[in-house]
Amino acid sequence: MSTPATVGGVVRVRVPAVVAPAIVTLPSFAVWKEFARDPTPTSSRGPASLRRHSALSHPLLPRRSFVNHTCFLDSNNHRTTKNTAITANATATCLYPPTPVPVCVVGSGNWGTTIAKVVAENCKEHNDIFEEEVQMWVFEEQYQIPETSKHYDASNELTSKPQKLTSLINTFHENVKYLPNIALPHNIVANPDLLDAVKGATILVFNLPHQFIAKTCDTLRGNIVPFARGISCVKGVDVSESGCELFSESIGEKLGIYCGALSGANIATEVALEKWSETTVAYDPPSMDSKHPTPAATPGGTPGGSPKASHVDLTNLVAESIKNASGKIQHLKSLPSEYPALHPRNMKKLFHRPYFHVRIVSDVAGVSLGGALKNVVALGAGWVDGLGWGDNAKAAVMRVGIMEEVRFGKMFFGDTVRAESFTEESCGVADMITSCGSGRNFRCAKMSAAEGKPIAEIEKRELNGQQLQGTGTAYEVNAFLKKEGKEKDFPLFTAVYLILEGKYQAKDIPDLIEQKD
């Protein structure tokens, strides 16, 4: 390549004669250097960990270098490439192949760790689409490995004394507290620093107890890339005085990103053990995500950008306005040209495994509501089972529960909700069956009725520090229904709340949910 010449503050480089007369223009401060991923670890995450290093000036971009694969046509019209480091305002004729998408899992309980395992396996398998290293944010705590663990060694201080949970996960590649005896892929990196974990991540997978979502999003606001996309695995409903909001919507609005949802008949330990199951991913992103993602065109370029003439300006990305399930307008940024399109097919590749089958749908509200409201129903099913009333009683509670889920969706989210999401998908009836047979909400409610003890006492005893989602959701849903004057339209949801409040007992459920003539 010839020596660059500065013209009007811009470096203009002409390619050799053997290449067609394509021109690449970059600002004069651009860095000209061929490079690949820097193999030098820059943190204490272990020698196998490769951090992402950014050659760009934007503080939220990936730590890994952006590589500009500048494309030319030779004399035979064959594509040739030259990898060149670029700055945030560099321009190029095209970018090929795309830079793999960085992924971060926010949360590390048993389900969060299980999803991280699934995602990490797929990131390694599809490393042309996703970056192999998967960050997993872990709420740091001290943990003592039990003597029954295969990792325990009385002579080793690491296992014989309390240690940071992240250190244990990264050392043994196992979440020894929340998902013991399950080997994790070595490309998962447990990170106690939330902002460091999400730095540069283009896909954020949220898997936290729903009561921590608001605080987590407050911390993340302004500290993620503006073109990020999210998937919420959080089963709950965010209820406030202003209304009822899905957690996928709450996350999206707080962070200014599009957020889909994942929910299904998914008991974490069974998925982690790679026993076959299904899930539903609701992902209906802006139309710009279904094309080759391109930034805004500069003068002389194609309006809106195009795969053949894209201009990398991360401060002026193409935006698109979309309406979410609640009818609110969101203004979203498109992905830079370095990245592959994040359409539903690619999102399926992030989660689909031979043992974990994924169905993609567009009904984000239906999938989210199914995952949230079934926890309330599971409490009712657990209570009647704890009383020894058998499968007929559980089936009656489940039937009413599905009806109330559909009614809730249609009443408060209108035509954005499909009844089929509750009756045909894993996120609906299948999740209801599983949750009302062996889920934690069901099990704790069953013990509560059988032992005659408050469910809060059972929760503390049985869940190793984790919390039931059904109880919190029941209170939040009732507060919303009361505000809307609709409690009588949802007798089962109301009955569960009244029993939690101690105003009725589990034995009163048949009378409370009976349809009045």
C-alpha positions in Angstrom: 0.0 0.0 0.0 1.3 3.5 -0.9 2.4 6.1 1.7 -0.7 7.9 3.0 -1.1 11.6 1.8 -3.0 14.1 3.9 -5.5 16.1 2.0 -7.7 18.5 3.9 -7.0 16.8 7.2 -8.0 13.4 5.8 -5.7 10.6 5.0 -6.4 9.4 1.4 -4.8 6.1 0.4 -4.8 4.6 -3.1 -4.4 0.9 -3.5 -1.7 -0.6 -5.7 -2.3 -0.9 -9.4 -3.1 -4.6 -9.2 -6.2 -3.7 -7.3 -9.2 -1.9 -8.7 -9.2 1.8 -7.9 -11.2 1.7 -4.7 -10.3 4.4 -2.1 -10.3 4.1 1.6 -10.5 7.3 3.6 -9.8 7.7 7.3 -9.2 10.7 9.6 -5.5 11.5 10.0 -5.5 10.2 13.6 -6.5 6.7 12.5 -4.2 3.9 13.6 -2.6 1.9 10.8 -1.7 -1.4 12.2 -2.4 -5.0 11.4 -3.4 -7.0 14.4 -5.4 -9.9 15.7 -6.8 -10.5 19.2 -4.3 -9.5 21.8 -3.4 -12.8 23.7 -2.1 -11.0 26.7 -4.4 -11.3 29.7 -5.1 -7.9 31.3 -7.0 -9.1 34.4 -6.8 -11.7 37.1 -9.4 -13.9 35.4 -6.9 -16.6 34.7 -4.5 -17.3 31.8 -7.1 -18.9 29.7 -9.2 -15.7 29.6 -8.7 -13.3 26.7 -10.0 -9.8 27.4 -11.6 -7.7 24.7 -9.3 -4.7 23.8 -10.8 -1.8 22.0 -9.0 0.1 19.3 -11.9 2.6 19.3 -12.2 5.7 21.4 -15.8 5.1 22.6 -15.5 4.1 26.3 -18.4 1.6 26.1 -17.2 -0.4 23.1 -15.8 -3.9 23.4 -12.5 -4.5 25.0 -11.7 -6.6 22.1 -10.3 -4.8 19.0 -12.6 -3.8 16.2 -11.0 -5.1 13.1 -11.8 -3.4 9.8 -11.7 -5.9 7.0 -11.4 -3.4 4.2 -12.6 -5.0 1.0 -11.2 -4.5 -2.5 -11.8 -6.2 -5.9 -8.7 -7.3 -7.7 -8.3 -7.4 -11.5 -10.3 -10.6 -11.6 -13.1 -9.1 -9.5 -12.3 -11.4 -6.6 -12.7 -10.0 -3.1 -9.5 -9.4 -1.2 -9.3 -8.1 2.4 -6.8 -6.3 4.6 -7.3 -6.2 8.3 -6.8 -2.6 9.6 -7.3 -1.1 13.0 -9.7 1.9 12.8 -10.8 4.6 15.1 -14.4 5.4 15.9 -14.9 7.8 13.0 -13.1 5.8 10.3 -14.8 5.0 7.0 -14.4 2.1 4.7 -15.9 0.7 1.6 -17.2 -2.4 3.4 -16.6 -4.5 6.4 -16.2 -8.2 6.0 -16.4 -10.6 7.7 -18.5 -9.3 10.6 -17.0 -9.0 14.1 -18.4 -11.6 16.5 -20.9 -10.2 18.9 -19.9 -10.0 22.6 -22.4 -11.6 25.0 -22.9 -11.0 28.8 -25.2 -13.0 31.1 -26.4 -10.7 33.9 -27.1 -13.1 36.8 -25.7 -16.3 38.2 -28.2 -18.2 40.2 -29.1 -21.8 39.2 -31.1 -20.7 36.2 -28.7 -17.8 35.3 -25.7 -20.2 35.4 -27.6 -22.8 33.4 -28.4 -20.2 30.7 -24.8 -19.1 30.7 -23.8 -22.7 30.1 -26.1 -22.9 27.1 -25.0 -19.6 25.7 -21.3 -20.3 26.2 -21.6 -23.6 24.3 -23.3 -21.9 21.4 -20.8 -18.9 21.4 -18.0 -21.4 21.0 -19.9 -23.3 18.3 -21.0 -20.2 16.4 -17.9 -18.1 16.9 -18.4 -16.5 13.5 -21.5 -14.8 15.0 -20.7 -14.6 18.7 -17.5 -13.9 20.6 -16.4 -17.0 22.4 -15.8 -15.5 25.8 -19.0 -15.1 27.8 -19.0 -12.7 30.7 -21.3 -13.8 33.6 -22.0 -11.2 36.3 -21.9 -12.7 39.7 -23.1 -11.0 42.9 -20.0 -11.5 45.0 -20.2 -13.4 48.2 -18.0 -15.6 50.4 -18.7 -19.3 50.1 -17.3 -22.3 51.9 -17.1 -25.5 49.7 -18.8 -28.3 51.7 -16.8 -31.3 52.7 -19.1 -33.4 50.5 -18.0 -31.6 47.4 -15.5 -33.4 45.0 -13.4 -30.2 45.1 -13.0 -30.2 48.9 -9.4 -30.7 50.2 -8.7 -30.0 53.8 -5.1 -29.3 53.0 -6.0 -26.7 50.4 -6.8 -23.2 51.7 -8.8 -22.5 48.6 -11.4 -25.2 49.5 -11.0 -25.5 53.3 -11.8 -21.8 54.0 -14.5 -19.4 52.7 -13.5 -17.9 49.3 -15.0 -15.4 46.8 -17.6 -17.2 44.8 -16.2 -15.8 41.5 -12.8 -17.2 42.3 -14.3 -20.6 42.9 -16.3 -20.5 39.7 -13.3 -19.5 37.6 -11.0 -22.0 39.3 -13.3 -25.1 39.2 -15.5 -24.1 36.2 -18.5 -24.9 38.3 -21.0 -22.7 40.3 -20.3 -24.6 43.5 -23.1 -22.8 45.4 -26.0 -22.4 43.0 -25.4 -25.2 40.4 -23.1 -27.7 42.0 -21.7 -30.8 40.2 -22.4 -29.3 36.7 -19.3 -28.6 34.6 -19.3 -25.2 33.0 -17.6 -24.4 29.7 -14.2 -22.8 30.2 -15.2 -19.8 28.1 -17.5 -18.6 30.9 -15.8 -15.9 32.9 -17.4 -15.1 36.3 -17.1 -11.3 37.0 -18.1 -9.6 40.2 -17.9 -6.1 38.6 -21.2 -5.5 36.8 -20.0 -2.6 34.7 -16.9 -4.4 33.7 -18.9 -7.5 32.8 -21.2 -5.6 30.4 -18.5 -3.4 28.9 -18.9 -3.7 25.1 -21.5 -6.5 25.3 -23.9 -6.3 22.4 -26.3 -8.9 23.7 -27.3 -8.8 27.4 -29.1 -11.8 28.8 -30.9 -10.9 32.1 -31.4 -13.6 34.6 -32.0 -12.1 38.0 -34.7 -12.3 40.7 -37.2 -9.7 39.5 -36.9 -7.6 42.7 -33.3 -6.7 41.6 -34.0 -5.7 38.0 -34.7 -2.0 38.7 -31.6 -1.4 40.7 -29.4 -3.3 38.2 -30.8 -1.3 35.3 -30.2 2.0 37.2 -26.5 0.9 37.5 -26.3 0.0 33.9 -28.0 3.1 32.5 -25.4 5.0 30.4 -22.8 2.3 30.8 -23.7 0.0 28.0 -23.3 0.4 24.2 -26.2 2.3 22.7 -27.0 -0.4 20.2 -27.2 -3.3 22.7 -30.0 -5.9 22.5 -31.4 -7.8 25.5 -33.2 -11.0 26.3 -35.0 -11.2 29.6 -35.2 -14.6 31.3 -36.8 -12.9 34.4 -40.2 -14.4 35.3 -42.2 -11.6 36.8 -44.3 -8.5 36.2 -43.1 -5.0 37.1 -46.1 -3.3 38.7 -46.2 0.3 39.8 -48.7 3.0 40.3 -48.5 3.9 36.6 -49.4 0.4 35.5 -48.3 -3.1 34.8 -45.1 -3.5 32.8 -43.3 -6.6 31.5 -39.7 -6.9 32.7 -38.6 -7.1 29.1 -40.2 -3.7 28.5 -38.9 -2.3 31.8 -35.4 -3.3 30.9 -35.8 -1.9 27.4 -37.1 1.4 28.5 -34.6 2.0 31.3 -31.6 1.1 29.1 -32.9 2.5 25.8 -32.5 -0.9 24.0 -34.8 -3.5 22.5 -35.4 -6.5 24.8 -37.0 -9.8 24.0 -38.0 -12.6 26.4 -37.2 -16.3 27.1 -39.5 -18.5 29.0 -40.7 -22.1 29.1 -41.0 -25.4 30.9 -37.4 -25.2 32.1 -36.3 -26.6 35.4 -32.8 -25.4 35.7 -31.1 -28.6 36.9 -32.7 -30.7 34.2 -31.5 -28.3 31.5 -28.1 -28.2 33.1 -27.9 -32.0 33.0 -28.8 -31.8 29.3 -32.1 -33.5 29.6 -34.2 -32.6 26.6 -36.6 -29.8 27.0 -38.1 -26.9 25.0 -38.3 -23.1 25.6 -39.9 -20.1 23.8 -38.0 -17.0 22.8 -40.0 -14.0 22.0 -37.9 -11.8 19.7 -39.5 -9.2 17.5 -36.8 -6.7 16.9 -36.8 -3.5 14.8 -36.8 -4.2 11.1 -33.2 -2.8 10.8 -32.0 -5.8 12.8 -33.2 -8.2 10.2 -31.0 -6.7 7.5 -27.2 -6.4 7.4 -26.9 -3.8 10.2 -25.4 -0.5 8.9 -24.7 2.9 10.4 -25.8 6.2 9.0 -24.6 7.1 5.5 -22.3 10.1 5.1 -22.6 12.5 2.2 -22.4 10.6 -1.1 -23.4 7.3 0.6 -26.6 5.4 0.3 -29.4 7.0 2.5 -29.7 5.0 5.6 -26.5 3.0 4.8 -26.1 -0.2 2.9 -24.0 -3.3 3.1 -22.0 -2.2 0.1 -21.3 1.3 1.2 -21.3 1.5 5.0 -19.7 4.2 7.0 -18.6 3.5 10.6 -19.6 6.4 12.8 -20.6 5.1 16.2 -21.8 8.5 17.3 -24.4 8.7 14.5 -26.0 5.4 14.1 -29.3 4.8 12.2 -32.2 4.9 14.6 -35.7 3.3 14.4 -38.8 4.0 16.4 -40.9 1.0 17.5 -44.0 0.5 19.6 -43.7 -2.1 22.4 -46.5 -4.3 23.8 -47.8 -1.5 26.0 -48.0 0.9 23.1 -45.0 3.0 24.2 -42.6 4.3 21.6 -38.9 3.4 21.8 -36.2 5.0 19.8 -33.5 2.4 19.1 -30.0 2.6 17.6 -28.9 0.1 14.9 -25.8 -2.1 15.2 -22.5 -0.9 13.6 -21.5 -2.6 10.4 -18.9 -4.7 12.1 -21.5 -7.0 13.6 -23.7 -9.6 12.0 -27.5 -9.0 11.8 -29.2 -9.9 15.1 -32.4 -11.2 13.5 -34.5 -14.0 15.1 -32.6 -16.7 13.3 -29.3 -15.7 14.8 -30.8 -15.2 18.2 -32.1 -18.7 18.0 -28.5 -19.9 17.5 -27.5 -18.3 20.8 -29.9 -20.5 22.8 -30.8 -23.6 20.8 -29.0 -26.8 21.8 -29.6 -30.5 20.9 -31.0 -30.8 24.4 -32.6 -27.4 24.6 -34.9 -26.7 21.7 -36.0 -23.2 21.0 -39.2 -21.9 19.3 -39.1 -18.3 18.2 -42.3 -16.2 18.3 -43.1 -12.5 18.2 -45.4 -12.3 21.2 -43.1 -10.8 23.8 -46.1 -9.9 26.1 -47.6 -13.4 26.0 -44.2 -15.1 26.6 -43.4 -12.7 29.5 -46.8 -13.0 31.1 -46.8 -16.8 30.9 -43.5 -17.0 32.7 -44.6 -14.5 35.4 -48.2 -15.4 36.2 -47.7 -19.2 36.3 -45.7 -18.7 39.5 -48.8 -17.4 41.2 -50.8 -20.3 39.9 -48.1 -22.7 41.2 -48.6 -21.5 44.7 -52.3 -22.4 44.6 -51.5 -25.8 43.1 -48.9 -26.4 45.8 -51.4 -25.6 48.6 -54.1 -28.0 47.4 -51.5 -30.7 46.9 -50.1 -30.1 50.3 -53.6 -30.6 51.7 -53.6 -34.1 50.1 -56.4 -33.3 47.6 -54.5 -34.9 44.7 -54.2 -34.4 40.9 -57.8 -33.5 40.3 -57.5 -30.4 42.5 -54.2 -29.4 40.9 -55.8 -29.7 37.5 -58.7 -27.5 38.5 -56.3 -24.8 39.7 -54.2 -25.0 36.5 -57.3 -24.7 34.3 -58.5 -21.6 36.0 -54.9 -20.3 36.0 -54.5 -20.6 32.2 -57.9 -18.8 31.7 -56.8 -15.9 34.0 -53.4 -15.6 32.2 -55.1 -15.2 28.8 -57.7 -12.8 30.3 -55.0 -10.7 31.9 -53.0 -10.5 28.7 -56.0 -9.5 26.6 -57.4 -7.1 29.1 -54.1 -5.1 29.7 -52.0 -5.7 26.6 -54.7 -6.0 23.9 -54.0 -7.5 20.5 -50.3 -7.7 21.1 -51.0 -10.9 23.1 -51.8 -14.2 21.3 -53.9 -16.7 23.2 -51.9 -19.5 21.5 -48.8 -18.4 23.4 -50.5 -19.7 26.6 -52.2 -22.8 25.0 -49.6 -24.0 22.5 -46.1 -22.9 23.5 -43.7 -24.0 26.1 -44.0 -20.6 27.8 -47.7 -21.3 28.5 -49.4 -24.6 29.3 -46.1 -26.6 29.3 -44.5 -24.2 31.8 -47.7 -24.3 33.9 -47.6 -28.1 34.1 -44.0 -28.2 35.1 -44.3 -25.4 37.6 -47.3 -27.0 39.2 -45.6 -30.3 39.6 -42.0 -29.7 40.7 -41.2 -26.0 40.6 -39.9 -24.2 43.7 -43.1 -22.1 44.2 -45.1 -25.3 44.1 -42.8 -27.2 46.4 -42.6 -24.5 49.0 -46.4 -23.9 49.0 -47.0 -27.7 49.3 -44.7 -27.9 52.4 -46.4 -24.8 53.8 -49.8 -26.4 53.6 -48.6 -29.9 54.7 -46.7 -28.5 57.7 -49.0 -25.7 58.6 -46.1 -23.2 58.5 -45.9 -19.7 56.8 -44.5 -20.0 53.3 -41.8 -17.4 54.2 -40.4 -19.8 56.8 -40.3 -22.6 54.2 -38.6 -20.3 51.7 -35.8 -19.4 54.1 -35.3 -23.1 55.0 -35.3 -24.6 51.6 -33.9 -22.1 49.0 -30.4 -21.6 50.1 -30.7 -17.8 50.1 -32.7 -17.6 46.9 -36.3 -16.2 46.9 -39.6 -17.3 45.6 -40.9 -15.3 42.7 -44.5 -16.3 43.0 -45.1 -14.5 46.3 -43.8 -11.2 45.1 -45.6 -11.4 41.8 -48.9 -12.2 43.7 -48.6 -9.1 45.7 -47.7 -6.9 42.8 -50.5 -8.3 40.5 -53.1 -7.8 43.3 -52.0 -4.2 43.8 -52.4 -3.6 40.1 -55.8 -5.3 39.9 -57.1 -3.5 43.0 -56.1 -0.1 41.4 -57.9 -1.1 38.2 -60.9 -2.4 40.1 -60.6 -5.8 38.5 -59.9 -8.2 41.4 -63.2 -10.0 40.9 -62.3 -10.8 37.3 -59.3 -12.8 38.5 -60.5 -15.0 41.4 -57.5 -17.3 41.5 -54.9 -14.5 41.5 -56.9 -12.7 44.2 -57.3 -15.9 46.3 -53.5 -16.5 46.3 -53.0 -13.0 47.5 -55.6 -13.3 50.3 -54.0 -16.6 51.5 -50.6 -15.1 51.6 -52.0 -12.2 53.6 -53.5 -14.7 56.1 -57.1 -13.6 55.5 -58.0 -17.0 54.2 -56.6 -20.5 54.3 -55.6 -22.9 51.5 -58.7 -25.0 52.2 -60.8 -22.0 51.1 -59.5 -22.1 47.5 -62.5 -24.0 46.0 -65.0 -21.4 47.3 -62.8 -18.5 46.4 -62.3 -19.4 42.7 -65.8 -20.9 42.1 -67.5 -19.0 39.3 -70.5 -17.2 40.7 -73.8 -17.5 38.7 
